[in-house]
Amino acid sequence: DLKGELFLLRLKRSARQEFKSSEFGRMRKRIARMLTVKREREIEQGINKRLSRKLDRKWKQSIVVRPPPSLRENKEE
């Protein structure tokens, strides 16, 4: 969901719509924090880097694409 929100911010910027530029940094840092925690948990479980990437690919293939929450709110209105 966070990557989707970041994508929407980029779309707003390219379409010259109103947005808060500080949100880019905040969003990227939130994503980085989440990925760091995820990797720390994998290290605790003894999952090496190669297996981690393999699991990420499998997980990404199983994802059902949905619009980010902010876009869903706009559709409801």
N, CA, C and O atoms as a Maestro MAE file, in Angstrom:
{
 s_m_m2io_version
 :::
 2.0.0
}

f_m_ct {
 s_m_title
 :::
 protein
 m_atom[308] {
  # First column is atom index #
  i_m_mmod_type
  r_m_x_coord
  r_m_y_coord
  r_m_z_coord
  i_m_residue_number
  s_m_chain_name
  s_m_pdb_residue_name
  s_m_pdb_atom_name
  i_m_atomic_number
  :::
  1 25 0.810 -1.199 0.000 1 A "ASP " " N  " 7
  2 3 0.000 0.000 0.000 1 A "ASP " " CA " 6
  3 2 0.855 1.267 0.000 1 A "ASP " " C  " 6
  4 15 0.509 2.250 -0.654 1 A "ASP " " O  " 8
  5 25 1.962 1.244 0.726 2 A "LEU " " N  " 7
  6 3 2.805 2.440 0.784 2 A "LEU " " CA " 6
  7 2 3.431 2.754 -0.569 2 A "LEU " " C  " 6
  8 15 3.546 3.919 -0.950 2 A "LEU " " O  " 8
  9 25 3.832 1.719 -1.289 3 A "LYS " " N  " 7
  10 3 4.413 1.959 -2.612 3 A "LYS " " CA " 6
  11 2 3.352 2.510 -3.560 3 A "LYS " " C  " 6
  12 15 3.658 3.320 -4.435 3 A "LYS " " O  " 8
  13 25 2.116 2.074 -3.388 4 A "GLY " " N  " 7
  14 3 1.022 2.613 -4.195 4 A "GLY " " CA " 6
  15 2 0.775 4.079 -3.888 4 A "GLY " " C  " 6
  16 15 0.519 4.876 -4.790 4 A "GLY " " O  " 8
  17 25 0.852 4.430 -2.611 5 A "GLU " " N  " 7
  18 3 0.682 5.827 -2.216 5 A "GLU " " CA " 6
  19 2 1.798 6.696 -2.798 5 A "GLU " " C  " 6
  20 15 1.558 7.813 -3.256 5 A "GLU " " O  " 8
  21 25 3.018 6.163 -2.771 6 A "LEU " " N  " 7
  22 3 4.151 6.891 -3.346 6 A "LEU " " CA " 6
  23 2 3.948 7.093 -4.846 6 A "LEU " " C  " 6
  24 15 4.258 8.154 -5.386 6 A "LEU " " O  " 8
  25 25 3.429 6.075 -5.505 7 A "PHE " " N  " 7
  26 3 3.141 6.178 -6.937 7 A "PHE " " CA " 6
  27 2 2.104 7.267 -7.204 7 A "PHE " " C  " 6
  28 15 2.240 8.037 -8.156 7 A "PHE " " O  " 8
  29 25 1.071 7.332 -6.366 8 A "LEU " " N  " 7
  30 3 0.046 8.368 -6.544 8 A "LEU " " CA " 6
  31 2 0.624 9.764 -6.345 8 A "LEU " " C  " 6
  32 15 0.237 10.702 -7.042 8 A "LEU " " O  " 8
  33 25 1.545 9.905 -5.400 9 A "LEU " " N  " 7
  34 3 2.201 11.202 -5.206 9 A "LEU " " CA " 6
  35 2 2.979 11.598 -6.457 9 A "LEU " " C  " 6
  36 15 2.970 12.759 -6.867 9 A "LEU " " O  " 8
  37 25 3.646 10.625 -7.053 10 A "ARG " " N  " 7
  38 3 4.390 10.915 -8.284 10 A "ARG " " CA " 6
  39 2 3.445 11.333 -9.404 10 A "ARG " " C  " 6
  40 15 3.748 12.243 -10.176 10 A "ARG " " O  " 8
  41 25 2.299 10.663 -9.487 11 A "LEU " " N  " 7
  42 3 1.317 11.035 -10.511 11 A "LEU " " CA " 6
  43 2 0.811 12.457 -10.293 11 A "LEU " " C  " 6
  44 15 0.667 13.226 -11.243 11 A "LEU " " O  " 8
  45 25 0.545 12.798 -9.038 12 A "LYS " " N  " 7
  46 3 0.081 14.154 -8.741 12 A "LYS " " CA " 6
  47 2 1.123 15.185 -9.130 12 A "LYS " " C  " 6
  48 15 0.799 16.240 -9.674 12 A "LYS " " O  " 8
  49 25 2.385 14.868 -8.843 13 A "ARG " " N  " 7
  50 3 3.458 15.799 -9.183 13 A "ARG " " CA " 6
  51 2 3.557 15.972 -10.699 13 A "ARG " " C  " 6
  52 15 3.714 17.091 -11.189 13 A "ARG " " O  " 8
  53 25 3.466 14.872 -11.434 14 A "SER " " N  " 7
  54 3 3.598 14.971 -12.887 14 A "SER " " CA " 6
  55 2 2.392 15.652 -13.520 14 A "SER " " C  " 6
  56 15 2.515 16.282 -14.571 14 A "SER " " O  " 8
  57 25 1.228 15.532 -12.888 15 A "ALA " " N  " 7
  58 3 0.022 16.174 -13.409 15 A "ALA " " CA " 6
  59 2 -0.114 17.604 -12.890 15 A "ALA " " C  " 6
  60 15 -1.094 18.289 -13.182 15 A "ALA " " O  " 8
  61 25 0.879 18.046 -12.119 16 A "ARG " " N  " 7
  62 3 0.903 19.395 -11.542 16 A "ARG " " CA " 6
  63 2 -0.315 19.667 -10.653 16 A "ARG " " C  " 6
  64 15 -0.845 20.778 -10.620 16 A "ARG " " O  " 8
  65 25 -0.741 18.632 -9.941 17 A "GLN " " N  " 7
  66 3 -1.818 18.802 -8.974 17 A "GLN " " CA " 6
  67 2 -1.207 19.212 -7.640 17 A "GLN " " C  " 6
  68 15 0.007 19.146 -7.446 17 A "GLN " " O  " 8
  69 25 -2.067 19.634 -6.735 18 A "GLU " " N  " 7
  70 3 -1.596 20.084 -5.428 18 A "GLU " " CA " 6
  71 2 -1.198 18.879 -4.572 18 A "GLU " " C  " 6
  72 15 -1.950 17.910 -4.463 18 A "GLU " " O  " 8
  73 25 -0.009 18.948 -3.966 19 A "PHE " " N  " 7
  74 3 0.468 17.894 -3.077 19 A "PHE " " CA " 6
  75 2 1.532 18.474 -2.156 19 A "PHE " " C  " 6
  76 15 2.078 19.545 -2.421 19 A "PHE " " O  " 8
  77 25 1.822 17.764 -1.080 20 A "LYS " " N  " 7
  78 3 2.861 18.195 -0.143 20 A "LYS " " CA " 6
  79 2 4.163 17.501 -0.529 20 A "LYS " " C  " 6
  80 15 4.255 16.274 -0.499 20 A "LYS " " O  " 8
  81 25 5.150 18.283 -0.884 21 A "SER " " N  " 7
  82 3 6.414 17.700 -1.339 21 A "SER " " CA " 6
  83 2 7.136 16.949 -0.224 21 A "SER " " C  " 6
  84 15 7.926 16.046 -0.502 21 A "SER " " O  " 8
  85 25 6.880 17.304 1.021 22 A "SER " " N  " 7
  86 3 7.537 16.617 2.134 22 A "SER " " CA " 6
  87 2 7.052 15.176 2.277 22 A "SER " " C  " 6
  88 15 7.715 14.355 2.911 22 A "SER " " O  " 8
  89 25 5.906 14.872 1.692 23 A "GLU " " N  " 7
  90 3 5.364 13.514 1.777 23 A "GLU " " CA " 6
  91 2 6.250 12.499 1.061 23 A "GLU " " C  " 6
  92 15 6.274 11.328 1.441 23 A "GLU " " O  " 8
  93 25 6.981 12.930 0.025 24 A "PHE " " N  " 7
  94 3 7.864 12.007 -0.686 24 A "PHE " " CA " 6
  95 2 8.898 11.413 0.259 24 A "PHE " " C  " 6
  96 15 9.068 10.195 0.320 24 A "PHE " " O  " 8
  97 25 9.581 12.272 0.992 25 A "GLY " " N  " 7
  98 3 10.608 11.803 1.922 25 A "GLY " " CA " 6
  99 2 10.030 10.942 3.024 25 A "GLY " " C  " 6
  100 15 10.589 9.902 3.373 25 A "GLY " " O  " 8
  101 25 8.921 11.376 3.565 26 A "ARG " " N  " 7
  102 3 8.278 10.606 4.640 26 A "ARG " " CA " 6
  103 2 7.871 9.221 4.157 26 A "ARG " " C  " 6
  104 15 8.090 8.223 4.843 26 A "ARG " " O  " 8
  105 25 7.276 9.171 2.969 27 A "MET " " N  " 7
  106 3 6.797 7.904 2.433 27 A "MET " " CA " 6
  107 2 7.971 6.959 2.160 27 A "MET " " C  " 6
  108 15 7.902 5.771 2.477 27 A "MET " " O  " 8
  109 25 9.046 7.489 1.570 28 A "ARG " " N  " 7
  110 3 10.211 6.653 1.273 28 A "ARG " " CA " 6
  111 2 10.846 6.130 2.561 28 A "ARG " " C  " 6
  112 15 11.295 4.985 2.614 28 A "ARG " " O  " 8
  113 25 10.884 6.966 3.592 29 A "LYS " " N  " 7
  114 3 11.468 6.534 4.864 29 A "LYS " " CA " 6
  115 2 10.598 5.476 5.541 29 A "LYS " " C  " 6
  116 15 11.117 4.543 6.153 29 A "LYS " " O  " 8
  117 25 9.278 5.621 5.432 30 A "ARG " " N  " 7
  118 3 8.385 4.612 6.010 30 A "ARG " " CA " 6
  119 2 8.583 3.270 5.319 30 A "ARG " " C  " 6
  120 15 8.620 2.226 5.970 30 A "ARG " " O  " 8
  121 25 8.710 3.307 3.988 31 A "ILE " " N  " 7
  122 3 8.938 2.076 3.232 31 A "ILE " " CA " 6
  123 2 10.264 1.448 3.649 31 A "ILE " " C  " 6
  124 15 10.342 0.237 3.855 31 A "ILE " " O  " 8
  125 25 11.309 2.272 3.773 32 A "ALA " " N  " 7
  126 3 12.630 1.769 4.164 32 A "ALA " " CA " 6
  127 2 12.591 1.145 5.556 32 A "ALA " " C  " 6
  128 15 13.204 0.103 5.785 32 A "ALA " " O  " 8
  129 25 11.871 1.779 6.491 33 A "ARG " " N  " 7
  130 3 11.759 1.226 7.846 33 A "ARG " " CA " 6
  131 2 11.088 -0.139 7.825 33 A "ARG " " C  " 6
  132 15 11.534 -1.074 8.489 33 A "ARG " " O  " 8
  133 25 10.012 -0.242 7.056 34 A "MET " " N  " 7
  134 3 9.289 -1.514 6.987 34 A "MET " " CA " 6
  135 2 10.167 -2.614 6.390 34 A "MET " " C  " 6
  136 15 10.175 -3.742 6.884 34 A "MET " " O  " 8
  137 25 10.903 -2.285 5.331 35 A "LEU " " N  " 7
  138 3 11.776 -3.278 4.708 35 A "LEU " " CA " 6
  139 2 12.911 -3.681 5.648 35 A "LEU " " C  " 6
  140 15 13.328 -4.839 5.656 35 A "LEU " " O  " 8
  141 25 13.409 -2.731 6.437 36 A "THR " " N  " 7
  142 3 14.473 -3.031 7.391 36 A "THR " " CA " 6
  143 2 13.975 -3.988 8.463 36 A "THR " " C  " 6
  144 15 14.657 -4.956 8.799 36 A "THR " " O  " 8
  145 25 12.805 -3.725 8.996 37 A "VAL " " N  " 7
  146 3 12.233 -4.602 10.027 37 A "VAL " " CA " 6
  147 2 11.989 -5.992 9.451 37 A "VAL " " C  " 6
  148 15 12.250 -7.000 10.108 37 A "VAL " " O  " 8
  149 25 11.491 -6.038 8.230 38 A "LYS " " N  " 7
  150 3 11.239 -7.325 7.569 38 A "LYS " " CA " 6
  151 2 12.534 -8.121 7.444 38 A "LYS " " C  " 6
  152 15 12.564 -9.314 7.745 38 A "LYS " " O  " 8
  153 25 13.594 -7.468 7.004 39 A "ARG " " N  " 7
  154 3 14.880 -8.148 6.829 39 A "ARG " " CA " 6
  155 2 15.465 -8.573 8.174 39 A "ARG " " C  " 6
  156 15 16.051 -9.651 8.272 39 A "ARG " " O  " 8
  157 25 15.317 -7.752 9.205 40 A "GLU " " N  " 7
  158 3 15.806 -8.125 10.535 40 A "GLU " " CA " 6
  159 2 15.113 -9.383 11.033 40 A "GLU " " C  " 6
  160 15 15.748 -10.250 11.633 40 A "GLU " " O  " 8
  161 25 13.821 -9.485 10.789 41 A "ARG " " N  " 7
  162 3 13.080 -10.682 11.202 41 A "ARG " " CA " 6
  163 2 13.547 -11.908 10.426 41 A "ARG " " C  " 6
  164 15 13.647 -13.001 10.983 41 A "ARG " " O  " 8
  165 25 13.834 -11.721 9.131 42 A "GLU " " N  " 7
  166 3 14.338 -12.839 8.332 42 A "GLU " " CA " 6
  167 2 15.696 -13.303 8.849 42 A "GLU " " C  " 6
  168 15 15.961 -14.504 8.903 42 A "GLU " " O  " 8
  169 25 16.547 -12.372 9.224 43 A "ILE " " N  " 7
  170 3 17.867 -12.725 9.756 43 A "ILE " " CA " 6
  171 2 17.716 -13.512 11.052 43 A "ILE " " C  " 6
  172 15 18.446 -14.477 11.276 43 A "ILE " " O  " 8
  173 25 16.776 -13.112 11.907 44 A "GLU " " N  " 7
  174 3 16.524 -13.842 13.153 44 A "GLU " " CA " 6
  175 2 16.081 -15.271 12.875 44 A "GLU " " C  " 6
  176 15 16.419 -16.188 13.625 44 A "GLU " " O  " 8
  177 25 15.323 -15.462 11.794 45 A "GLN " " N  " 7
  178 3 14.838 -16.796 11.440 45 A "GLN " " CA " 6
  179 2 15.892 -17.610 10.691 45 A "GLN " " C  " 6
  180 15 15.690 -18.796 10.429 45 A "GLN " " O  " 8
  181 25 17.006 -16.985 10.348 46 A "GLY " " N  " 7
  182 3 18.079 -17.693 9.665 46 A "GLY " " CA " 6
  183 2 17.906 -17.758 8.156 46 A "GLY " " C  " 6
  184 15 18.490 -18.624 7.505 46 A "GLY " " O  " 8
  185 25 17.121 -16.867 7.597 47 A "ILE " " N  " 7
  186 3 16.903 -16.842 6.151 47 A "ILE " " CA " 6
  187 2 18.014 -16.014 5.514 47 A "ILE " " C  " 6
  188 15 18.208 -14.848 5.856 47 A "ILE " " O  " 8
  189 25 18.746 -16.639 4.576 48 A "ASN " " N  " 7
  190 3 19.831 -15.894 3.934 48 A "ASN " " CA " 6
  191 2 19.283 -14.978 2.837 48 A "ASN " " C  " 6
  192 15 18.104 -15.039 2.488 48 A "ASN " " O  " 8
  193 25 20.157 -14.136 2.306 49 A "LYS " " N  " 7
  194 3 19.748 -13.105 1.351 49 A "LYS " " CA " 6
  195 2 19.155 -13.710 0.078 49 A "LYS " " C  " 6
  196 15 18.161 -13.212 -0.450 49 A "LYS " " O  " 8
  197 25 19.768 -14.780 -0.405 50 A "ARG " " N  " 7
  198 3 19.310 -15.408 -1.647 50 A "ARG " " CA " 6
  199 2 17.900 -15.972 -1.495 50 A "ARG " " C  " 6
  200 15 17.050 -15.760 -2.360 50 A "ARG " " O  " 8
  201 25 17.650 -16.683 -0.407 51 A "LEU " " N  " 7
  202 3 16.328 -17.242 -0.159 51 A "LEU " " CA " 6
  203 2 15.306 -16.128 0.047 51 A "LEU " " C  " 6
  204 15 14.157 -16.243 -0.381 51 A "LEU " " O  " 8
  205 25 15.728 -15.059 0.699 52 A "SER " " N  " 7
  206 3 14.842 -13.922 0.925 52 A "SER " " CA " 6
  207 2 14.346 -13.348 -0.398 52 A "SER " " C  " 6
  208 15 13.156 -13.075 -0.556 52 A "SER " " O  " 8
  209 25 15.258 -13.167 -1.344 53 A "ARG " " N  " 7
  210 3 14.869 -12.637 -2.653 53 A "ARG " " CA " 6
  211 2 13.945 -13.594 -3.386 53 A "ARG " " C  " 6
  212 15 13.006 -13.165 -4.056 53 A "ARG " " O  " 8
  213 25 14.209 -14.885 -3.261 54 A "LYS " " N  " 7
  214 3 13.360 -15.886 -3.906 54 A "LYS " " CA " 6
  215 2 11.944 -15.834 -3.327 54 A "LYS " " C  " 6
  216 15 10.960 -15.896 -4.065 54 A "LYS " " O  " 8
  217 25 11.854 -15.721 -2.009 55 A "LEU " " N  " 7
  218 3 10.547 -15.631 -1.359 55 A "LEU " " CA " 6
  219 2 9.819 -14.349 -1.759 55 A "LEU " " C  " 6
  220 15 8.599 -14.350 -1.924 55 A "LEU " " O  " 8
  221 25 10.572 -13.254 -1.913 56 A "ASP " " N  " 7
  222 3 9.973 -11.989 -2.351 56 A "ASP " " CA " 6
  223 2 9.354 -12.127 -3.735 56 A "ASP " " C  " 6
  224 15 8.247 -11.648 -3.980 56 A "ASP " " O  " 8
  225 25 10.075 -12.786 -4.638 57 A "ARG " " N  " 7
  226 3 9.536 -12.971 -5.993 57 A "ARG " " CA " 6
  227 2 8.256 -13.788 -5.967 57 A "ARG " " C  " 6
  228 15 7.287 -13.445 -6.644 57 A "ARG " " O  " 8
  229 25 8.242 -14.875 -5.186 58 A "LYS " " N  " 7
  230 3 7.037 -15.702 -5.082 58 A "LYS " " CA " 6
  231 2 5.881 -14.896 -4.509 58 A "LYS " " C  " 6
  232 15 4.745 -14.997 -4.972 58 A "LYS " " O  " 8
  233 25 6.189 -14.095 -3.496 59 A "TRP " " N  " 7
  234 3 5.150 -13.291 -2.854 59 A "TRP " " CA " 6
  235 2 4.588 -12.267 -3.828 59 A "TRP " " C  " 6
  236 15 3.374 -12.075 -3.886 59 A "TRP " " O  " 8
  237 25 5.459 -11.603 -4.600 60 A "LYS " " N  " 7
  238 3 5.011 -10.587 -5.552 60 A "LYS " " CA " 6
  239 2 4.144 -11.186 -6.643 60 A "LYS " " C  " 6
  240 15 3.232 -10.524 -7.138 60 A "LYS " " O  " 8
  241 25 4.413 -12.436 -7.029 61 A "GLN " " N  " 7
  242 3 3.613 -13.088 -8.060 61 A "GLN " " CA " 6
  243 2 2.217 -13.425 -7.553 61 A "GLN " " C  " 6
  244 15 1.288 -13.568 -8.349 61 A "GLN " " O  " 8
  245 25 2.058 -13.551 -6.249 62 A "SER " " N  " 7
  246 3 0.765 -13.930 -5.689 62 A "SER " " CA " 6
  247 2 -0.097 -12.729 -5.305 62 A "SER " " C  " 6
  248 15 -1.189 -12.902 -4.763 62 A "SER " " O  " 8
  249 25 0.380 -11.518 -5.579 63 A "ILE " " N  " 7
  250 3 -0.331 -10.310 -5.166 63 A "ILE " " CA " 6
  251 2 -1.508 -10.030 -6.095 63 A "ILE " " C  " 6
  252 15 -1.393 -10.144 -7.315 63 A "ILE " " O  " 8
  253 25 -2.636 -9.663 -5.503 64 A "VAL " " N  " 7
  254 3 -3.796 -9.206 -6.254 64 A "VAL " " CA " 6
  255 2 -3.739 -7.683 -6.262 64 A "VAL " " C  " 6
  256 15 -3.679 -7.052 -5.207 64 A "VAL " " O  " 8
  257 25 -3.757 -7.104 -7.441 65 A "VAL " " N  " 7
  258 3 -3.597 -5.656 -7.566 65 A "VAL " " CA " 6
  259 2 -4.886 -4.960 -7.152 65 A "VAL " " C  " 6
  260 15 -5.964 -5.254 -7.669 65 A "VAL " " O  " 8
  261 25 -4.753 -4.025 -6.203 66 A "ARG " " N  " 7
  262 3 -5.872 -3.212 -5.745 66 A "ARG " " CA " 6
  263 2 -5.423 -1.768 -5.733 66 A "ARG " " C  " 6
  264 15 -4.234 -1.496 -5.567 66 A "ARG " " O  " 8
  265 25 -6.345 -0.834 -5.905 67 A "PRO " " N  " 7
  266 3 -5.949 0.572 -5.816 67 A "PRO " " CA " 6
  267 2 -5.589 0.931 -4.375 67 A "PRO " " C  " 6
  268 15 -6.153 0.356 -3.444 67 A "PRO " " O  " 8
  269 25 -4.664 1.869 -4.171 68 A "PRO " " N  " 7
  270 3 -4.298 2.295 -2.823 68 A "PRO " " CA " 6
  271 2 -5.494 2.906 -2.094 68 A "PRO " " C  " 6
  272 15 -6.444 3.354 -2.737 68 A "PRO " " O  " 8
  273 25 -5.458 2.931 -0.759 69 A "PRO " " N  " 7
  274 3 -6.597 3.427 0.018 69 A "PRO " " CA " 6
  275 2 -7.037 4.836 -0.362 69 A "PRO " " C  " 6
  276 15 -8.236 5.112 -0.403 69 A "PRO " " O  " 8
  277 25 -6.107 5.721 -0.637 70 A "SER " " N  " 7
  278 3 -6.508 7.092 -0.960 70 A "SER " " CA " 6
  279 2 -7.276 7.147 -2.274 70 A "SER " " C  " 6
  280 15 -8.167 7.982 -2.432 70 A "SER " " O  " 8
  281 25 -6.950 6.280 -3.209 71 A "LEU " " N  " 7
  282 3 -7.659 6.251 -4.483 71 A "LEU " " CA " 6
  283 2 -9.036 5.625 -4.310 71 A "LEU " " C  " 6
  284 15 -9.994 6.043 -4.960 71 A "LEU " " O  " 8
  285 25 -9.142 4.628 -3.438 72 A "ARG " " N  " 7
  286 3 -10.441 4.004 -3.178 72 A "ARG " " CA " 6
  287 2 -11.407 5.009 -2.566 72 A "ARG " " C  " 6
  288 15 -12.598 4.998 -2.878 72 A "ARG " " O  " 8
  289 25 -10.894 5.885 -1.691 73 A "GLU " " N  " 7
  290 3 -11.745 6.899 -1.062 73 A "GLU " " CA " 6
  291 2 -12.286 7.860 -2.106 73 A "GLU " " C  " 6
  292 15 -13.439 8.283 -2.018 73 A "GLU " " O  " 8
  293 25 -11.467 8.210 -3.097 74 A "ASN " " N  " 7
  294 3 -11.904 9.126 -4.148 74 A "ASN " " CA " 6
  295 2 -12.992 8.507 -5.011 74 A "ASN " " C  " 6
  296 15 -13.893 9.214 -5.462 74 A "ASN " " O  " 8
  297 25 -12.927 7.206 -5.248 75 A "LYS " " N  " 7
  298 3 -13.929 6.537 -6.078 75 A "LYS " " CA " 6
  299 2 -15.287 6.492 -5.384 75 A "LYS " " C  " 6
  300 15 -16.326 6.552 -6.042 75 A "LYS " " O  " 8
  301 25 -15.280 6.386 -4.047 76 A "GLU " " N  " 7
  302 3 -16.525 6.286 -3.299 76 A "GLU " " CA " 6
  303 2 -17.310 7.585 -3.323 76 A "GLU " " C  " 6
  304 15 -18.536 7.567 -3.215 76 A "GLU " " O  " 8
  305 25 -16.622 8.714 -3.463 77 A "GLU " " N  " 7
  306 3 -17.297 10.014 -3.414 77 A "GLU " " CA " 6
  307 2 -18.048 10.333 -4.666 77 A "GLU " " C  " 6
  308 15 -18.663 11.395 -4.764 77 A "GLU " " O  " 8
  :::
 }
 m_bond[307] {
  # First column is bond index #
  i_m_from
  i_m_to
  i_m_order
  :::
  1 1 2 1
  2 2 3 1
  3 3 4 2
  4 3 5 1
  5 5 6 1
  6 6 7 1
  7 7 8 2
  8 7 9 1
  9 9 10 1
  10 10 11 1
  11 11 12 2
  12 11 13 1
  13 13 14 1
  14 14 15 1
  15 15 16 2
  16 15 17 1
  17 17 18 1
  18 18 19 1
  19 19 20 2
  20 19 21 1
  21 21 22 1
  22 22 23 1
  23 23 24 2
  24 23 25 1
  25 25 26 1
  26 26 27 1
  27 27 28 2
  28 27 29 1
  29 29 30 1
  30 30 31 1
  31 31 32 2
  32 31 33 1
  33 33 34 1
  34 34 35 1
  35 35 36 2
  36 35 37 1
  37 37 38 1
  38 38 39 1
  39 39 40 2
  40 39 41 1
  41 41 42 1
  42 42 43 1
  43 43 44 2
  44 43 45 1
  45 45 46 1
  46 46 47 1
  47 47 48 2
  48 47 49 1
  49 49 50 1
  50 50 51 1
  51 51 52 2
  52 51 53 1
  53 53 54 1
  54 54 55 1
  55 55 56 2
  56 55 57 1
  57 57 58 1
  58 58 59 1
  59 59 60 2
  60 59 61 1
  61 61 62 1
  62 62 63 1
  63 63 64 2
  64 63 65 1
  65 65 66 1
  66 66 67 1
  67 67 68 2
  68 67 69 1
  69 69 70 1
  70 70 71 1
  71 71 72 2
  72 71 73 1
  73 73 74 1
  74 74 75 1
  75 75 76 2
  76 75 77 1
  77 77 78 1
  78 78 79 1
  79 79 80 2
  80 79 81 1
  81 81 82 1
  82 82 83 1
  83 83 84 2
  84 83 85 1
  85 85 86 1
  86 86 87 1
  87 87 88 2
  88 87 89 1
  89 89 90 1
  90 90 91 1
  91 91 92 2
  92 91 93 1
  93 93 94 1
  94 94 95 1
  95 95 96 2
  96 95 97 1
  97 97 98 1
  98 98 99 1
  99 99 100 2
  100 99 101 1
  101 101 102 1
  102 102 103 1
  103 103 104 2
  104 103 105 1
  105 105 106 1
  106 106 107 1
  107 107 108 2
  108 107 109 1
  109 109 110 1
  110 110 111 1
  111 111 112 2
  112 111 113 1
  113 113 114 1
  114 114 115 1
  115 115 116 2
  116 115 117 1
  117 117 118 1
  118 118 119 1
  119 119 120 2
  120 119 121 1
  121 121 122 1
  122 122 123 1
  123 123 124 2
  124 123 125 1
  125 125 126 1
  126 126 127 1
  127 127 128 2
  128 127 129 1
  129 129 130 1
  130 130 131 1
  131 131 132 2
  132 131 133 1
  133 133 134 1
  134 134 135 1
  135 135 136 2
  136 135 137 1
  137 137 138 1
  138 138 139 1
  139 139 140 2
  140 139 141 1
  141 141 142 1
  142 142 143 1
  143 143 144 2
  144 143 145 1
  145 145 146 1
  146 146 147 1
  147 147 148 2
  148 147 149 1
  149 149 150 1
  150 150 151 1
  151 151 152 2
  152 151 153 1
  153 153 154 1
  154 154 155 1
  155 155 156 2
  156 155 157 1
  157 157 158 1
  158 158 159 1
  159 159 160 2
  160 159 161 1
  161 161 162 1
  162 162 163 1
  163 163 164 2
  164 163 165 1
  165 165 166 1
  166 166 167 1
  167 167 168 2
  168 167 169 1
  169 169 170 1
  170 170 171 1
  171 171 172 2
  172 171 173 1
  173 173 174 1
  174 174 175 1
  175 175 176 2
  176 175 177 1
  177 177 178 1
  178 178 179 1
  179 179 180 2
  180 179 181 1
  181 181 182 1
  182 182 183 1
  183 183 184 2
  184 183 185 1
  185 185 186 1
  186 186 187 1
  187 187 188 2
  188 187 189 1
  189 189 190 1
  190 190 191 1
  191 191 192 2
  192 191 193 1
  193 193 194 1
  194 194 195 1
  195 195 196 2
  196 195 197 1
  197 197 198 1
  198 198 199 1
  199 199 200 2
  200 199 201 1
  201 201 202 1
  202 202 203 1
  203 203 204 2
  204 203 205 1
  205 205 206 1
  206 206 207 1
  207 207 208 2
  208 207 209 1
  209 209 210 1
  210 210 211 1
  211 211 212 2
  212 211 213 1
  213 213 214 1
  214 214 215 1
  215 215 216 2
  216 215 217 1
  217 217 218 1
  218 218 219 1
  219 219 220 2
  220 219 221 1
  221 221 222 1
  222 222 223 1
  223 223 224 2
  224 223 225 1
  225 225 226 1
  226 226 227 1
  227 227 228 2
  228 227 229 1
  229 229 230 1
  230 230 231 1
  231 231 232 2
  232 231 233 1
  233 233 234 1
  234 234 235 1
  235 235 236 2
  236 235 237 1
  237 237 238 1
  238 238 239 1
  239 239 240 2
  240 239 241 1
  241 241 242 1
  242 242 243 1
  243 243 244 2
  244 243 245 1
  245 245 246 1
  246 246 247 1
  247 247 248 2
  248 247 249 1
  249 249 250 1
  250 250 251 1
  251 251 252 2
  252 251 253 1
  253 253 254 1
  254 254 255 1
  255 255 256 2
  256 255 257 1
  257 257 258 1
  258 258 259 1
  259 259 260 2
  260 259 261 1
  261 261 262 1
  262 262 263 1
  263 263 264 2
  264 263 265 1
  265 265 266 1
  266 266 267 1
  267 267 268 2
  268 267 269 1
  269 269 270 1
  270 270 271 1
  271 271 272 2
  272 271 273 1
  273 273 274 1
  274 274 275 1
  275 275 276 2
  276 275 277 1
  277 277 278 1
  278 278 279 1
  279 279 280 2
  280 279 281 1
  281 281 282 1
  282 282 283 1
  283 283 284 2
  284 283 285 1
  285 285 286 1
  286 286 287 1
  287 287 288 2
  288 287 289 1
  289 289 290 1
  290 290 291 1
  291 291 292 2
  292 291 293 1
  293 293 294 1
  294 294 295 1
  295 295 296 2
  296 295 297 1
  297 297 298 1
  298 298 299 1
  299 299 300 2
  300 299 301 1
  301 301 302 1
  302 302 303 1
  303 303 304 2
  304 303 305 1
  305 305 306 1
  306 306 307 1
  307 307 308 2
  :::
 }
}
